[in-house]
Amino acid sequence: MMEENYLVIKGSNIHYLKKGSGPPVIILHGASYNSTVWDQIGLLDTVAETGYTAIAVDFPGYGKSQEGPFDGMHAFVYDFVTAMGFNKVVLIGASMGGEAALGFAVEHPNMVKGLVLVGAIGVRYYRSKLIALEGIPILLIWGRKDTISSPENYKIVLEAVKTAKVTHIGIRHACYLDDPIKFNEEIRKFLKELR
């Protein structure tokens, strides 16, 4: 059963959805969405059924989360992960959430068990730090005609990290809405390989 929870971080109420039990998978939305999109496409069920705990958080100022004094999105991810008491997580981030996940991962690679970037933006800003991710399994999921995050973004990661691989789903930037069944299947495969 899905739980709806709040956590107070730096004085702000932060909302998240939780389902399943097992190692934590933190799921981060893009700028046009909030945590509920992941429940709507069945991702929380997929993660839980694969033996993990799915945790989809609303970024500050999105969904049901309050705005707060956070030093950027990837710093917020660190604050959230540590407030939840997790030492190591799998991260799934789309678009803006992908940039936040990547920023967190390059700063705290020892806390990352696996990383899924979905049409992540801002990848070039982390180019010089990607070496820190070597050895961490990374799945890059992009829509075939993503007009917001160009193929250049996933190519930067592929060139820098040998443990990264790419797959294409659907057409758009929010490719998980084009083909949620295939998207969830790719996530399921990735999570099973991490065990």
Backbone hydrogen bonds in HBPLUS format (Angstrom, degrees):
<---DONOR---> <-ACCEPTOR-->    atom                        ^
c    i                          cat <-CA-CA->   ^        H-A-AA   ^      H-
h    n   atom  resd res      DA  || num        DHA   H-A  angle D-A-AA Bond
n    s   type  num  typ     dist DA aas  dist angle  dist       angle   num
A0003-GLU N   A0018-LYS O   2.72 MM  15  5.04 169.5  1.73 155.7 159.5     1
A0018-LYS N   A0003-GLU O   2.87 MM  15  5.04 158.7  1.91 145.9 149.5     2
A0005-ASN N   A0016-TYR O   2.90 MM  11  5.42 178.8  1.90 171.0 171.3     3
A0016-TYR N   A0005-ASN O   2.93 MM  11  5.42 160.4  1.97 148.4 149.4     4
A0007-LEU N   A0014-ILE O   2.83 MM   7  5.14 146.8  1.94 138.6 149.7     5
A0014-ILE N   A0007-LEU O   2.80 MM   7  5.14 160.3  1.84 141.9 148.8     6
A0009-ILE N   A0012-SER O   2.91 MM   3  5.29 157.6  1.96 150.4 150.6     7
A0012-SER N   A0009-ILE O   2.92 MM   3  5.29 166.2  1.94 117.3 121.7     8
A0066-GLN N   A0013-ASN O   2.90 MM  53  5.51 167.8  1.92 163.2 167.2     9
A0058-ASP N   A0015-HIS O   2.90 MM  43  5.61 169.2  1.91 165.3 162.3    10
A0017-LEU N   A0056-ALA O   2.78 MM  39  5.10 160.6  1.82 145.2 150.0    11
A0056-ALA N   A0017-LEU O   2.89 MM  39  5.10 147.5  2.00 141.9 150.8    12
A0019-LYS N   A0054-ALA O   2.93 MM  35  5.16 150.0  2.02 143.5 150.5    13
A0054-ALA N   A0019-LYS O   2.75 MM  35  5.16 157.5  1.80 170.6 164.2    14
A0053-THR N   A0023-PRO O   2.88 MM  30  5.78 166.9  1.90 136.3 139.5    15
A0090-VAL N   A0024-PRO O   3.10 MM  66  6.42 162.1  2.13 150.6 156.3    16
A0025-VAL N   A0053-THR O   2.80 MM  28  5.91 152.7  1.87 174.0 164.8    17
A0055-ILE N   A0025-VAL O   2.89 MM  30  5.96 154.1  1.96 173.5 164.9    18
A0026-ILE N   A0090-VAL O   2.80 MM  64  6.19 152.5  1.87 173.7 168.1    19
A0092-ILE N   A0026-ILE O   2.86 MM  66  6.20 158.7  1.91 164.5 165.3    20
A0027-ILE N   A0055-ILE O   2.80 MM  28  5.94 164.6  1.82 150.9 151.2    21
A0057-VAL N   A0027-ILE O   3.32 MM  30  6.54 148.1  2.43 160.5 165.4    22
A0028-LEU N   A0092-ILE O   2.72 MM  64  6.10 163.8  1.75 162.6 168.3    23
A0094-ALA N   A0028-LEU O   3.07 MM  66  6.34 159.9  2.12 155.3 159.1    24
A0033-TYR N   A0030-GLY O   3.21 MM   3  5.60 166.4  2.23 116.1 119.7    25
A0037-VAL N   A0034-ASN O   3.24 MM   3  6.16 159.1  2.28 127.6 131.0    26
A0038-TRP N   A0035-SER O   3.19 MM   3  5.91 142.4  2.34 117.5 124.9    27
A0039-ASP N   A0036-THR O   3.10 MM   3  5.21 124.8  2.42  98.9 112.7    28
A0040-GLN N   A0036-THR O   2.95 MM   4  6.24 161.3  1.99 155.9 161.4    29
A0041-ILE N   A0037-VAL O   3.14 MM   4  6.38 146.3  2.26 144.8 151.4    30
A0043-LEU N   A0038-TRP O   2.91 MM   5  5.25 134.5  2.12 165.1 169.1    31
A0042-GLY N   A0039-ASP O   3.10 MM   3  5.12 153.8  2.17 102.9 111.1    32
A0046-THR N   A0042-GLY O   3.04 MM   4  6.27 161.5  2.08 148.3 153.8    33
A0047-VAL N   A0043-LEU O   2.92 MM   4  6.13 168.9  1.93 158.7 159.9    34
A0048-ALA N   A0044-LEU O   3.00 MM   4  6.14 165.7  2.02 148.8 153.2    35
A0049-GLU N   A0045-ASP O   2.79 MM   4  5.92 161.8  1.83 156.1 161.4    36
A0050-THR N   A0046-THR O   3.12 MM   4  6.24 127.6  2.41 138.2 150.9    37
A0050-THR N   A0047-VAL O   3.18 MM   3  5.20 138.8  2.36  96.1 107.8    38
A0052-TYR N   A0047-VAL O   3.26 MM   5  5.68 153.5  2.33 147.1 148.1    39
A0051-GLY N   A0048-ALA O   3.07 MM   3  5.39 162.8  2.10 111.1 115.0    40
A0062-TYR N   A0059-PHE O   2.93 MM   3  5.37 151.5  2.01 145.1 142.5    41
A0061-GLY N   A0065-SER O   3.32 MM   4  5.55 139.1  2.50 101.6 112.0    42
A0065-SER N   A0062-TYR O   2.93 MM   3  5.67 162.2  1.97 152.6 152.5    43
A0076-PHE N   A0072-GLY O   3.05 MM   4  6.35 145.8  2.17 142.4 152.4    44
A0077-VAL N   A0073-MET O   2.99 MM   4  6.38 151.0  2.08 146.9 154.3    45
A0078-TYR N   A0074-HIS O   3.19 MM   4  6.48 155.5  2.25 140.1 145.4    46
A0079-ASP N   A0075-ALA O   2.96 MM   4  6.27 161.1  1.99 148.6 153.9    47
A0080-PHE N   A0076-PHE O   2.79 MM   4  6.05 158.6  1.84 157.1 162.8    48
A0081-VAL N   A0077-VAL O   2.87 MM   4  6.04 173.5  1.87 156.6 158.5    49
A0082-THR N   A0078-TYR O   2.96 MM   4  6.07 169.7  1.97 155.1 158.0    50
A0083-ALA N   A0079-ASP O   2.93 MM   4  5.94 150.9  2.02 139.6 148.4    51
A0084-MET N   A0080-PHE O   2.95 MM   4  6.16 143.3  2.09 148.2 157.6    52
A0086-PHE N   A0081-VAL O   3.18 MM   5  5.70 163.5  2.21 162.5 157.4    53
A0085-GLY N   A0082-THR O   2.97 MM   3  4.93 145.6  2.09  96.8 107.7    54
A0089-VAL N   A0111-MET O   2.78 MM  22  6.18 154.8  1.84 151.7 153.2    55
A0113-LYS N   A0089-VAL O   2.75 MM  24  5.53 168.6  1.76 140.2 144.4    56
A0091-LEU N   A0114-GLY O   3.01 MM  23  6.40 160.1  2.05 147.0 150.0    57
A0116-VAL N   A0091-LEU O   2.76 MM  25  6.11 154.8  1.82 156.5 164.8    58
A0093-GLY N   A0116-VAL O   2.92 MM  23  6.31 164.3  1.94 166.4 168.6    59
A0118-VAL N   A0093-GLY O   2.85 MM  25  6.02 164.2  1.87 157.7 157.3    60
A0097-GLY N   A0094-ALA O   2.72 MM   3  4.75 130.2  1.96 149.1 134.2    61
A0095-SER N   A0118-VAL O   2.86 MM  23  6.22 157.9  1.91 160.2 164.7    62
A0098-GLY N   A0095-SER O   2.94 MM   3  4.93 127.9  2.22  95.7 110.4    63
A0099-GLU N   A0095-SER O   3.06 MM   4  6.51 150.0  2.15 150.5 158.1    64
A0121-ILE N   A0095-SER O   3.37 MM  26  5.25 159.6  2.42 113.4 110.8    65
A0100-ALA N   A0096-MET O   3.01 MM   4  6.33 156.7  2.06 146.9 153.4    66
A0101-ALA N   A0097-GLY O   2.90 MM   4  6.04 154.2  1.97 138.5 145.7    67
A0102-LEU N   A0098-GLY O   2.87 MM   4  6.03 160.3  1.91 147.8 153.3    68
A0103-GLY N   A0099-GLU O   2.86 MM   4  6.01 162.0  1.89 149.0 154.2    69
A0104-PHE N   A0100-ALA O   2.98 MM   4  6.16 158.8  2.02 146.1 151.7    70
A0105-ALA N   A0101-ALA O   2.87 MM   4  6.06 160.4  1.91 146.7 152.8    71
A0106-VAL N   A0102-LEU O   2.95 MM   4  6.20 162.7  1.98 158.5 160.7    72
A0107-GLU N   A0103-GLY O   3.30 MM   4  6.36 144.5  2.44 137.4 146.2    73
A0108-HIS N   A0104-PHE O   2.80 MM   4  5.88 143.0  1.94 151.3 162.7    74
A0111-MET N   A0108-HIS O   2.90 MM   3  5.58 163.7  1.93 123.1 128.6    75
A0112-VAL N   A0109-PRO O   3.16 MM   3  5.27 167.5  2.17 110.5 113.3    76
A0115-LEU N   A0137-PRO O   3.01 MM  22  6.43 153.8  2.08 155.9 163.6    77
A0139-LEU N   A0115-LEU O   2.86 MM  24  6.35 155.5  1.92 155.3 163.5    78
A0117-LEU N   A0139-LEU O   2.90 MM  22  6.37 152.9  1.98 158.7 167.6    79
A0141-ILE N   A0117-LEU O   2.86 MM  24  6.21 166.9  1.87 158.3 162.6    80
A0119-GLY N   A0141-ILE O   2.93 MM  22  6.37 138.7  2.10 152.6 164.9    81
A0125-TYR N   A0122-GLY O   3.15 MM   3  5.76 148.1  2.25 115.4 123.3    82
A0126-TYR N   A0123-VAL O   2.91 MM   3  5.63 158.0  1.96 123.2 129.7    83
A0127-ARG N   A0124-ARG O   3.24 MM   3  5.05 167.1  2.26 103.4 107.1    84
A0129-LYS N   A0126-TYR O   2.81 MM   3  5.31 148.3  1.91 118.9 129.4    85
A0130-LEU N   A0127-ARG O   3.41 MM   3  5.52 161.6  2.44 105.0 110.2    86
A0132-ALA N   A0129-LYS O   3.06 MM   3  5.96 161.1  2.10 125.5 129.8    87
A0133-LEU N   A0130-LEU O   2.87 MM   3  5.54 163.5  1.89 121.8 127.3    88
A0134-GLU N   A0131-ILE O   3.20 MM   3  5.59 170.5  2.21 114.6 117.3    89
A0136-ILE N   A0133-LEU O   2.92 MM   3  5.52 164.2  1.95 143.3 146.2    90
A0138-ILE N   A0163-THR O   3.14 MM  25  6.17 164.0  2.16 140.8 137.7    91
A0165-LYS N   A0138-ILE O   2.98 MM  27  6.39 145.4  2.11 150.0 159.2    92
A0140-LEU N   A0165-LYS O   2.79 MM  25  6.02 158.9  1.83 160.5 165.3    93
A0167-THR N   A0140-LEU O   2.85 MM  27  6.27 150.3  1.93 167.5 176.8    94
A0142-TRP N   A0167-THR O   3.16 MM  25  6.63 156.9  2.21 154.3 161.3    95
A0169-ILE N   A0142-TRP O   3.06 MM  27  6.17 149.6  2.15 132.8 142.4    96
A0144-ARG N   A0170-GLY O   2.98 MM  26  6.22 175.4  1.98 131.4 130.5    97
A0145-LYS N   A0171-ILE O   2.85 MM  26  4.94 148.7  1.95 125.1 134.4    98
A0153-ASN N   A0150-SER O   3.00 MM   3  5.88 153.3  2.07 125.6 129.9    99
A0155-LYS N   A0151-PRO O   2.98 MM   4  6.18 159.4  2.02 158.2 165.0   100
A0156-ILE N   A0152-GLU O   3.03 MM   4  6.18 147.3  2.14 145.8 152.1   101
A0158-LEU N   A0154-TYR O   2.94 MM   4  6.22 166.3  1.96 154.7 158.7   102
A0159-GLU N   A0155-LYS O   2.94 MM   4  6.05 159.4  1.99 149.6 154.0   103
A0160-ALA N   A0156-ILE O   3.21 MM   4  6.30 144.2  2.34 137.8 147.0   104
A0160-ALA N   A0157-VAL O   3.12 MM   3  5.15 122.4  2.47  96.4 111.0   105
A0161-VAL N   A0157-VAL O   2.87 MM   4  5.83 154.0  1.94 162.1 166.3   106
A0164-ALA N   A0161-VAL O   3.21 MM   3  5.63 154.5  2.28 117.7 118.0   107
A0177-LEU N   A0174-ALA O   2.96 MM   3  5.85 161.7  1.99 125.2 130.5   108
A0178-ASP N   A0175-CYS O   3.02 MM   3  5.08 133.1  2.25  97.9 110.9   109
A0179-ASP N   A0175-CYS O   3.31 MM   4  6.70 154.7  2.38 154.6 158.7   110
A0183-PHE N   A0179-ASP O   2.97 MM   4  6.18 163.3  2.00 156.5 162.0   111
A0184-ASN N   A0180-PRO O   2.89 MM   4  5.95 168.6  1.90 146.7 149.5   112
A0185-GLU N   A0181-ILE O   3.01 MM   4  6.20 150.5  2.10 143.0 151.7   113
A0186-GLU N   A0182-LYS O   2.97 MM   4  6.23 155.3  2.03 151.5 156.9   114
A0187-ILE N   A0183-PHE O   3.07 MM   4  6.40 156.6  2.12 150.8 157.4   115
A0188-ARG N   A0184-ASN O   2.86 MM   4  6.05 160.1  1.90 148.5 154.3   116
A0189-LYS N   A0185-GLU O   2.97 MM   4  6.20 162.8  2.00 149.5 153.4   117
A0190-PHE N   A0186-GLU O   3.02 MM   4  6.19 163.6  2.04 146.1 150.9   118
A0191-LEU N   A0187-ILE O   2.91 MM   4  6.12 165.9  1.93 157.3 160.5   119
A0192-LYS N   A0188-ARG O   2.97 MM   4  6.16 157.0  2.03 149.6 156.0   120
A0193-GLU N   A0189-LYS O   3.05 MM   4  6.27 153.6  2.12 149.1 155.8   121
A0194-LEU N   A0190-PHE O   3.22 MM   4  6.51 130.5  2.48 138.7 151.3   122
A0194-LEU N   A0191-LEU O   3.16 MM   3  5.14 135.5  2.37  94.9 107.1   123
A0195-ARG N   A0192-LYS O   3.27 MM   3  5.52 148.5  2.37 103.6 111.9   124
